[in-house]
């Protein structure tokens, strides 16, 4: 087992990996930017190394600085988490060439699955169903002819893309030229690769993914599915396991999980990975979407229902250990739902919000998990993803999980920036979600004109937050000078005391 691991990431996922390493008695080193000097991850790690200024291009995306930090701190392995360099095959190769272990798949597997057109060809050869598509090798006129053959609606997608970037829905031929131009521009900026391809678009789609684990000894298992159909701008905001759609269709679940294993086998995959599928809710057909060659943001719901620590498993596999269980040992227990809490304004097209977090009071209740990398006094920066926390509820049944998650959202106090908490509560209460009948277009269809309720933050929460700040403050109260003459004066006590109450 490794003695020391470098975490090439920030925020809540860096904190999550630190906690997993502590349970394995592994020391941790985090790299950080100037903007994250006082972050929770820096505070919790055994050692921290400054690698650059706030901009990711000058810090978290500087592969050579990260590897040098690992060498200087005597680390044996690097965990990339998700985002930044996690799916960068060149970085994984640099880690390998430096004599370190990359906690993830091989550079070859990352490269093969990173180019979407190559990934489609590979999994198709292993019997995994794929959507009708055009690989994008040609001029705009070729795209136009291909689009006419595929039929509308269709998706323009970045060949090296992910996270909803470089993606456009086209419903008529006249929309195609503008969509191609916009998607290429966005893809070039996000991935330094402006290649595109076309894919048939399913109007009644459900987004369902399968978690897999594969060791270096030829063993591979799936840990069932997560449903991620609740999305805004093609990005997930609510995820759950099991999928309410597959709960009623066990044969379809078995087929999808088997297809996910075949997809992983097509690139000799090792470590943790996620195979994503689009399901036509009307026909029950499913199609390969992509494979994420890394840990997923939504991994906690799988951990909750399978009782498997995916981060620890990643580390154990990278260290050469075999899987400690077989497929027959795994099953789903209860139901788990995760909400991503963002600093953003859902009423203004989900515009990110920035600023200081004046008060953060997470909920605390049985079977509620909060994964966060921020605290009161931290700031949400323009440089990074505005996610504040992931809130996960686990219960015996799905209705219980929904109620538990809603209660936790109601108790979550975040002051200083606009958040999507009220919006998430409204989504959880929507009849389609409650009945498990959602598609990827639910937010577009049902929440396009959403406005926050007039009492989104109850007065009691503001009072509680104010008292909490007062109790946390080391500064004397405004009338503390009276303490010099009377050390027992109640006016000098910053502990919420008041006469007659």
Buried (B, 14 or more C-beta within 10 A) or exposed (E): EBEBBBBBBBBBBBBBBBBBBEEBEBBBBBBBBEBBEEBBBBEBBBBBBBBBEBBBEBBBBBBEBBBBBBEEBEBBBBBBBBBBBBBBBEBBBBBEEBEBBBBBBBBBBBBBBBBBBBBBBBBBEBEBBBBEBBBBEEEEEEBBEBBEEBEBBBBBBBBBBBBBBBBBBBEEEEBBEEBBEBBBEBBBEBBEBBBBBBBBBBEEBBBBBBBBBBBBEEBBBBBBBBBBBBBBEBBBBBBBBBBBBBBEBEEBBEBBBBBBBBBBBBBEBBBBBBBBBBBBBEEEBBBBBBBBBBBBBBBBBBBBBBEBBBBBBBBBBBBEBEBEBEBEEBEBEBBBBBBBBBBBBBBEEBEBBBEEBBBBBBBEEEBBBBBBBBBBBBBBBEBBBBBBBBBBBBBEEBEBBBBBBBBBBBBBBBBBBBBBBBBBBBBBEBEBBBEBBBBBBBBEEBBEEEEBEEEBBEEEBEEBBBEBBEEEEEEEBEEBEEBEEEEEBEBBBBEEEEEEE
